[in-house]
Amino acid sequence: SIESKTEIFPTSSPTTSPPSVSWTPSAAASDSPTRSEYFDMGTCNTFTLLAGGLATCPCDVNMGLYGYGTLAGTGGFIGTAMEASSSAIDTCRNETSAIYEATLADVSNCVTMPALVDKLVITPGYYCHGAAISIAAAVTITLDSGGVTNAEFVFTSAGAISFGAGVHILLAGGATFENIFWISTGAIAMGANSITQGIFITGPIAAFTLGANGKIVGRVLIDGTTTMGAGSSIESKTEIFPTSSPTTSPPSVSWTPSAAASDSPTRSEYFDMGTCNTFTLLAGGLATCPCDVNMGLYGYGTLAGTGGFIGTAMEASSSAIDTCRNETSAIYEATLADVSNCVTMPALVDKLVITPGYYCHGAAISIAAAVTITLDSGGVTNAEFVFTSAGAISFGAGVHILLAGGATFENIFWISTGAIAMGANSITQGIFITGPIAAFTLGANGKIVGRVLIDGTTTMGAGSSIESKTE
């Protein structure tokens, strides 16, 4: 499917708020720009994992783990040695207990949780469920803060929380993992190949399990035993490139966007997409498309494969299509003409965090399979990430491009002189633009949160989707 409209819950913002916890955070913590006082984690902000013990842990030097208890399995605490107690550990345990107890004591002040179905978009609020929470395999749910700074999502369960294999929790509208809480009276289990985001808290002695190749962007703060499958990771601090923000900016394009477009709060004038903001996909043609009624597609060219343009009929030309083609061409040409004003792209290695800037690569860009890269805007509104390639762009199977610090897909651009190919089971975010007649391929079960604006043919594998929210 290719989607630009998804179910949103609730239909209006909930009026309830998370309860205030019973302890008073330190002045430094309460003044933090990334935390309200409802759930200020205080000392816990220094922890990636706090657990009663680890059964298995595929640890590496970037994990930065802490804990109390006994490490009984393979691997080891390479980032920081396991210790049974310390002042910081004791303080974080108390803070976590305060959040757990205060939240569950105030369940009368919450909104009943919706059915967690595929393609659901949830707005900020305090949600509760009177039983176990379960999300079926391969479901994608988006938490959208709507541009509200420090907007919080709190999910409480009177039972276990389990996410099936391949579940993806995506963020939009400036949402950050620091303001997302999953609080369970029972165990929490994340399936294989899942990507989840937030701070996970369980009840006393309850266990936490992360399946093989599962990824959590956030923190796990529990009193029981944690079991981590092969290739899994919990990340809250990773390598950052560059070490300081680049001083260069994307070039200004040669066309003048409309007043309405240039006034958009989600776009600077460097890359204002104008009419293209109404498109999820603009392509010279589609070879195959697993289309459904939510697609909202537009395009020029011929649909030669299975499926069809159900949301909007394919048309060869229209005023909007012609305008978007001109806007896309202007971005493409202006960006590539100004490569002297860019920062050389780093090696795109696993767990890399990239800050905003204009990056270029003098050859093809390739990201190996199963690599996760985070684009972190550092809380700067409308911060842009522009990546240009003097060749093709290819992302291997299972590549994940995650957003942090309020970054949004609307401000991320991948611009290639050649074809662009996204592997099977990949999750990528941004606006993808190719050179003249260059093709775009999205592998089976791949997901793009953004837009694809190309002049060549698009091929979409079974179960793949391109999703955007029109402005």
C-alpha positions as CSV (number, residue, x, y, z in Angstrom):
1,S,0.0,0.0,0.0
2,I,0.9,3.7,-0.4
3,E,-0.9,5.8,2.0
4,S,-1.3,9.5,2.8
5,K,-4.3,9.1,5.2
6,T,-4.4,6.8,8.2
7,E,-6.8,6.3,11.1
8,I,-6.0,8.8,13.9
9,F,-6.9,8.1,17.6
10,P,-8.3,10.0,19.3
11,T,-10.2,12.2,16.9
12,S,-9.5,15.1,19.2
13,S,-6.7,15.5,21.7
14,P,-7.5,13.9,25.1
15,T,-8.0,16.3,28.0
16,T,-6.5,14.1,30.6
17,S,-2.8,14.3,31.5
18,P,-0.4,11.8,33.1
19,P,-0.5,12.0,36.9
20,S,2.1,13.9,38.8
21,V,4.5,11.5,40.5
22,S,5.0,11.6,44.3
23,W,8.7,12.5,44.3
24,T,10.3,15.9,43.4
25,P,12.9,15.7,40.7
26,S,16.1,17.7,41.1
27,A,16.1,21.3,39.8
28,A,18.4,20.4,37.0
29,A,16.2,17.5,35.9
30,S,13.0,19.5,36.2
31,D,14.5,22.3,34.1
32,S,15.3,19.8,31.3
33,P,13.9,21.0,28.0
34,T,13.2,17.3,27.1
35,R,11.0,16.4,30.1
36,S,8.0,17.8,31.8
37,E,7.8,17.3,35.6
38,Y,5.1,14.6,35.3
39,F,7.7,12.0,34.3
40,D,11.1,13.6,34.7
41,M,13.4,10.6,34.9
42,G,16.1,12.5,36.8
43,T,19.0,10.1,37.4
44,C,17.4,7.5,35.1
45,N,18.3,9.7,32.1
46,T,21.9,8.3,32.4
47,F,20.7,4.7,32.0
48,T,20.0,2.7,28.9
49,L,19.2,-0.5,30.9
50,L,18.4,-1.0,34.6
51,A,17.5,-4.6,35.3
52,G,17.5,-7.1,38.1
53,G,19.6,-9.3,35.9
54,L,20.4,-10.4,32.4
55,A,19.9,-13.9,31.0
56,T,21.6,-13.1,27.7
57,C,23.0,-9.9,26.3
58,P,24.6,-9.4,22.8
59,C,26.5,-6.4,24.3
60,D,28.8,-4.1,22.4
61,V,30.9,-1.1,23.3
62,N,28.1,1.4,22.3
63,M,25.4,0.0,24.6
64,G,26.4,2.0,27.7
65,L,24.6,-0.4,29.9
66,Y,24.2,-0.3,33.7
67,G,22.4,-2.6,36.0
68,Y,22.0,-4.3,39.4
69,G,21.9,-8.1,39.7
70,T,23.8,-10.9,38.1
71,L,24.9,-11.3,34.5
72,A,24.5,-15.0,33.9
73,G,24.6,-15.4,30.2
74,T,26.9,-14.7,27.2
75,G,28.4,-11.3,26.4
76,G,29.1,-8.8,29.1
77,F,28.8,-5.2,30.3
78,I,31.4,-3.8,28.0
79,G,30.2,-0.2,28.2
80,T,30.0,-0.1,32.0
81,A,30.6,-3.0,34.4
82,M,27.6,-4.6,36.1
83,E,27.3,-3.5,39.7
84,A,24.8,-4.5,42.4
85,S,24.3,-1.1,43.8
86,S,25.4,2.5,43.6
87,S,23.9,5.9,44.5
88,A,22.7,6.4,40.9
89,I,21.2,3.0,40.7
90,D,19.3,3.3,44.0
91,T,18.0,6.8,43.0
92,C,16.8,5.6,39.6
93,R,15.1,2.6,41.2
94,N,13.2,5.0,43.5
95,E,12.3,7.3,40.6
96,T,11.1,4.3,38.5
97,S,9.0,3.0,41.4
98,A,7.4,6.4,41.9
99,I,6.4,6.6,38.3
100,Y,5.0,3.1,38.3
101,E,3.0,3.5,41.5
102,A,1.6,6.9,40.8
103,T,0.6,6.1,37.3
104,L,-1.3,2.9,38.2
105,A,-2.9,4.6,41.1
106,D,-4.5,7.2,38.8
107,V,-6.0,5.0,36.2
108,S,-9.4,6.8,36.6
109,N,-7.7,9.8,34.9
110,C,-6.9,8.1,31.6
111,V,-8.3,7.5,28.2
112,T,-9.2,3.9,27.3
113,M,-6.6,2.6,24.8
114,P,-7.8,2.0,21.2
115,A,-7.4,-1.3,19.4
116,L,-3.7,-1.2,18.3
117,V,-4.3,-1.9,14.6
118,D,-2.0,-1.5,11.6
119,K,-1.5,2.1,10.4
120,L,-3.0,3.6,13.5
121,V,-1.8,7.2,14.4
122,I,-2.0,8.1,18.1
123,T,-1.8,11.6,19.4
124,P,-0.4,12.5,22.9
125,G,-2.3,11.5,26.0
126,Y,-2.5,9.2,29.0
127,Y,-3.9,5.8,27.9
128,C,-4.8,2.8,29.9
129,H,-5.9,-0.8,29.3
130,G,-7.6,-3.0,31.9
131,A,-5.9,-6.1,30.7
132,A,-2.8,-7.2,28.8
133,I,-1.7,-5.2,25.8
134,S,-0.9,-7.1,22.6
135,I,0.1,-5.8,19.2
136,A,0.0,-8.4,16.3
137,A,3.0,-9.2,14.2
138,A,4.0,-6.7,11.4
139,V,1.8,-3.9,12.7
140,T,3.1,-0.3,12.3
141,I,1.8,2.4,14.7
142,T,2.8,6.0,14.6
143,L,2.9,8.3,17.7
144,D,2.4,11.8,16.4
145,S,3.0,14.8,18.8
146,G,1.6,17.3,16.2
147,G,4.5,19.6,16.7
148,V,3.9,20.1,20.4
149,T,7.2,20.2,22.4
150,N,7.5,17.6,25.2
151,A,4.1,16.1,24.3
152,E,3.8,12.9,26.3
153,F,2.5,9.5,25.5
154,V,1.8,7.2,28.5
155,F,0.5,3.7,28.0
156,T,-0.4,1.6,31.0
157,S,-1.4,-2.1,31.1
158,A,-3.0,-4.1,33.8
159,G,-1.1,-7.1,32.6
160,A,1.7,-8.0,30.3
161,I,2.7,-6.0,27.2
162,S,3.7,-8.0,24.1
163,F,4.6,-6.7,20.6
164,G,4.7,-9.3,17.8
165,A,7.6,-9.9,15.4
166,G,8.2,-7.0,13.0
167,V,6.1,-4.5,15.0
168,H,7.2,-0.9,14.3
169,I,6.5,2.0,16.5
170,L,7.3,5.2,14.5
171,L,7.4,8.8,15.7
172,A,6.1,11.9,13.9
173,G,5.5,15.6,14.6
174,G,8.5,16.0,16.8
175,A,7.8,13.1,19.2
176,T,10.8,11.8,21.1
177,F,11.4,8.5,22.9
178,E,12.1,10.5,26.1
179,N,8.4,11.4,26.3
180,I,6.9,8.0,25.6
181,F,6.2,5.6,28.5
182,W,5.1,1.9,28.4
183,I,4.2,0.8,31.9
184,S,3.2,-2.8,32.6
185,T,2.1,-4.6,35.8
186,G,3.4,-7.8,34.1
187,A,6.2,-8.8,31.8
188,I,7.1,-6.9,28.6
189,A,8.1,-8.8,25.4
190,M,9.2,-7.4,22.1
191,G,9.2,-9.7,19.1
192,A,12.0,-10.5,16.7
193,N,12.8,-7.7,14.1
194,S,10.7,-5.3,16.0
195,I,11.5,-1.6,16.3
196,T,10.0,0.1,19.4
197,Q,10.6,3.5,21.0
198,G,10.1,4.8,24.5
199,I,10.8,4.1,28.1
200,F,9.7,0.7,29.3
201,I,8.8,0.1,33.0
202,T,7.5,-3.2,34.5
203,G,6.1,-4.2,37.8
204,P,8.2,-5.8,40.6
205,I,10.3,-8.8,39.4
206,A,8.6,-8.8,36.0
207,A,10.8,-9.8,33.1
208,F,11.7,-8.1,29.8
209,T,12.4,-9.9,26.6
210,L,13.7,-8.5,23.3
211,G,13.7,-10.9,20.3
212,A,16.4,-11.5,17.8
213,N,17.4,-8.4,15.8
214,G,14.9,-6.3,17.7
215,K,15.7,-2.7,18.4
216,I,14.6,-0.4,21.1
217,V,15.3,3.3,20.9
218,G,14.9,4.4,24.5
219,R,15.4,2.9,28.0
220,V,14.4,-0.3,29.8
221,L,14.0,0.2,33.5
222,I,12.8,-3.0,35.2
223,D,13.2,-5.0,38.4
224,G,13.2,-8.5,36.8
225,T,15.5,-10.3,34.3
226,T,16.1,-9.1,30.8
227,T,16.7,-11.5,27.9
228,M,18.0,-10.1,24.7
229,G,18.1,-12.1,21.5
230,A,21.0,-12.3,19.0
231,G,21.5,-9.1,17.1
232,S,19.2,-7.1,19.4
233,S,20.0,-3.7,20.9
234,I,18.8,-1.0,23.3
235,E,20.1,2.4,22.4
236,S,19.9,5.8,24.0
237,K,23.3,7.2,23.2
238,T,25.3,6.3,20.1
239,E,28.1,7.7,17.9
240,I,27.2,11.2,16.5
241,F,28.4,12.7,13.3
242,P,29.6,15.4,13.0
243,T,30.9,16.1,16.5
244,S,29.7,19.7,16.0
245,S,26.9,20.9,13.8
246,P,28.1,21.7,10.2
247,T,28.1,25.4,9.3
248,T,27.0,24.9,5.7
249,S,23.4,25.0,4.6
250,P,21.5,23.5,1.7
251,P,21.5,25.8,-1.4
252,S,18.5,28.0,-2.1
253,V,16.6,26.7,-5.1
254,S,15.9,28.8,-8.2
255,W,12.1,28.9,-8.0
256,T,10.0,31.0,-5.6
257,P,7.5,29.0,-3.6
258,S,4.0,30.4,-3.1
259,A,3.4,32.5,0.0
260,A,1.3,29.8,1.6
261,A,4.1,27.2,1.1
262,S,6.9,29.5,2.3
263,D,4.9,30.3,5.4
264,S,4.6,26.6,6.3
265,P,5.8,25.9,9.8
266,T,7.3,22.6,8.7
267,R,9.5,23.8,5.8
268,S,12.2,26.3,5.3
269,E,12.4,28.1,2.0
270,Y,15.5,26.1,0.9
271,F,13.4,23.0,0.0
272,D,9.8,24.1,0.2
273,M,8.0,21.4,-1.8
274,G,5.0,23.6,-2.6
275,T,2.5,21.5,-4.7
276,C,4.5,18.3,-4.1
277,N,3.3,18.3,-0.5
278,T,0.0,16.9,-1.8
279,F,1.8,13.9,-3.3
280,T,2.8,10.6,-1.8
281,L,4.2,9.2,-5.1
282,L,5.0,11.0,-8.3
283,A,6.5,8.6,-10.8
284,G,7.0,8.0,-14.5
285,G,5.2,4.7,-14.1
286,L,4.7,1.8,-11.8
287,A,5.9,-1.8,-12.6
288,T,4.1,-3.3,-9.6
289,C,2.1,-1.7,-6.8
290,P,0.4,-3.4,-3.8
291,C,-2.2,-0.7,-3.9
292,D,-5.2,-0.2,-1.6
293,V,-7.9,2.3,-1.1
294,N,-5.8,4.5,1.3
295,M,-3.1,5.1,-1.3
296,G,-3.9,8.6,-2.4
297,L,-1.6,8.3,-5.3
298,Y,-0.9,10.6,-8.2
299,G,1.4,10.2,-11.1
300,Y,2.2,10.5,-14.7
301,G,3.0,7.6,-17.0
302,T,1.5,4.1,-17.3
303,L,0.6,1.6,-14.7
304,A,1.8,-1.6,-16.3
305,G,1.6,-4.0,-13.4
306,T,-0.9,-5.5,-10.9
307,G,-3.2,-3.5,-8.7
308,G,-4.3,0.0,-9.7
309,F,-4.6,3.6,-8.6
310,I,-7.6,3.1,-6.4
311,G,-7.2,6.2,-4.3
312,T,-6.7,8.5,-7.3
313,A,-6.7,7.5,-10.9
314,M,-3.3,7.6,-12.6
315,E,-3.2,10.6,-15.0
316,A,-0.6,11.6,-17.5
317,S,-0.7,15.3,-16.7
318,S,-2.4,17.9,-14.7
319,S,-1.6,21.4,-13.4
320,A,-0.5,19.9,-10.0
321,I,1.6,17.2,-11.5
322,D,3.4,19.6,-13.9
323,T,4.0,22.1,-11.0
324,C,5.4,19.3,-8.8
325,R,7.7,18.1,-11.6
326,N,9.1,21.6,-12.0
327,E,9.6,22.0,-8.2
328,T,11.4,18.6,-8.0
329,S,13.6,19.4,-11.0
330,A,14.5,22.8,-9.4
331,I,15.6,21.1,-6.1
332,Y,17.5,18.4,-8.0
333,E,19.4,20.8,-10.2
334,A,20.2,23.4,-7.6
335,T,21.4,20.9,-5.0
336,L,23.8,19.1,-7.4
337,A,25.0,22.4,-8.8
338,D,26.2,23.5,-5.3
339,V,28.1,20.4,-4.1
340,S,31.1,22.7,-3.2
341,N,28.9,23.9,-0.2
342,C,28.4,20.5,1.4
343,V,29.9,18.3,4.1
344,T,31.5,15.1,3.0
345,M,29.2,12.2,4.0
346,P,30.4,9.9,6.8
347,A,30.6,6.1,6.5
348,L,27.0,5.0,7.1
349,V,27.7,2.5,9.9
350,D,25.4,0.9,12.3
351,K,24.2,3.0,15.3
352,L,25.4,6.2,13.7
353,V,23.6,9.4,14.7
354,I,23.7,12.3,12.2
355,T,22.9,15.9,13.0
356,P,21.3,18.3,10.5
357,G,23.3,19.5,7.5
358,Y,23.9,19.3,3.8
359,Y,25.9,16.1,3.0
360,C,27.3,14.9,-0.3
361,H,29.0,11.8,-1.6
362,G,31.0,11.7,-4.8
363,A,29.9,8.2,-5.7
364,A,27.0,5.8,-5.0
365,I,25.7,5.7,-1.5
366,S,25.2,2.2,0.0
367,I,24.0,1.2,3.5
368,A,24.7,-2.5,4.4
369,A,21.8,-4.8,5.5
370,A,20.4,-4.5,9.1
371,V,22.1,-1.1,9.8
372,T,20.2,1.4,11.9
373,I,21.0,5.1,11.5
374,T,19.3,7.9,13.5
375,L,18.8,11.5,12.2
376,D,18.7,13.8,15.2
377,S,17.6,17.4,14.8
378,G,18.7,18.2,18.4
379,G,15.4,19.9,19.1
380,V,15.9,22.5,16.3
381,T,12.6,23.2,14.5
382,N,12.7,22.7,10.7
383,A,16.3,21.4,10.9
384,E,17.1,19.9,7.4
385,F,19.0,16.8,6.4
386,V,20.1,16.8,2.8
387,F,22.0,13.8,1.3
388,T,23.2,13.9,-2.3
389,S,24.8,11.1,-4.2
390,A,26.8,11.2,-7.5
391,G,25.4,7.8,-8.3
392,A,22.8,5.3,-7.1
393,I,21.5,5.1,-3.5
394,S,20.9,1.6,-2.1
395,F,19.8,0.5,1.4
396,G,20.1,-3.1,2.2
397,A,17.5,-5.4,3.7
398,G,16.4,-4.4,7.1
399,V,18.0,-1.0,7.1
400,H,16.2,1.4,9.5
401,I,16.4,5.2,9.4
402,L,15.0,6.5,12.7
403,L,14.3,10.1,13.7
404,A,15.0,11.9,17.0
405,G,15.1,15.3,18.5
406,G,12.0,16.4,16.6
407,A,13.2,15.6,13.1
408,T,10.4,15.1,10.6
409,F,10.4,13.3,7.2
410,E,9.4,16.6,5.5
411,N,12.8,18.0,6.2
412,I,14.9,15.0,5.0
413,F,16.0,14.8,1.4
414,W,17.7,11.9,-0.4
415,I,18.8,13.1,-3.8
416,S,20.4,10.7,-6.3
417,T,21.7,11.1,-9.8
418,G,21.0,7.4,-10.3
419,A,18.4,4.9,-9.2
420,I,17.3,4.4,-5.6
421,A,16.6,1.0,-4.1
422,M,15.3,0.2,-0.6
423,G,15.7,-3.4,0.5
424,A,13.1,-5.8,1.9
425,N,11.9,-5.1,5.4
426,S,13.6,-1.7,5.5
427,I,12.1,1.4,7.2
428,T,13.3,4.6,5.7
429,Q,12.1,8.2,6.1
430,G,12.3,11.3,4.0
431,I,11.7,12.7,0.5
432,F,13.4,10.7,-2.3
433,I,14.3,12.4,-5.6
434,T,16.1,10.7,-8.5
435,G,17.7,12.0,-11.7
436,P,15.9,11.9,-15.1
437,I,14.4,8.5,-15.9
438,A,16.1,6.8,-12.9
439,A,14.1,4.1,-11.3
440,F,13.0,3.5,-7.7
441,T,12.6,0.1,-6.0
442,L,11.0,-0.7,-2.7
443,G,11.5,-4.3,-1.5
444,A,8.9,-6.7,0.0
445,N,7.5,-5.4,3.3
446,G,9.6,-2.3,3.0
447,K,8.2,0.9,4.5
448,I,8.8,4.5,3.5
449,V,7.5,7.4,5.7
450,G,7.7,10.3,3.3
451,R,7.4,10.9,-0.4
452,V,8.8,9.4,-3.6
453,L,9.2,12.0,-6.4
454,I,10.9,10.5,-9.5
455,D,10.9,10.6,-13.2
456,G,11.4,6.9,-13.8
457,T,9.6,3.7,-13.0
458,T,8.7,2.6,-9.4
459,T,8.6,-1.1,-8.4
460,M,7.0,-1.9,-5.1
461,G,7.3,-5.4,-3.5
462,A,4.6,-7.3,-1.8
463,G,3.5,-5.8,1.5
464,S,5.5,-2.6,0.9
465,S,4.1,0.9,1.6
466,I,4.8,4.6,1.2
467,E,3.1,6.7,3.7
468,S,2.9,10.4,4.2
469,K,0.7,13.0,5.9
470,T,-0.4,15.7,3.5
471,E,0.1,19.2,4.8
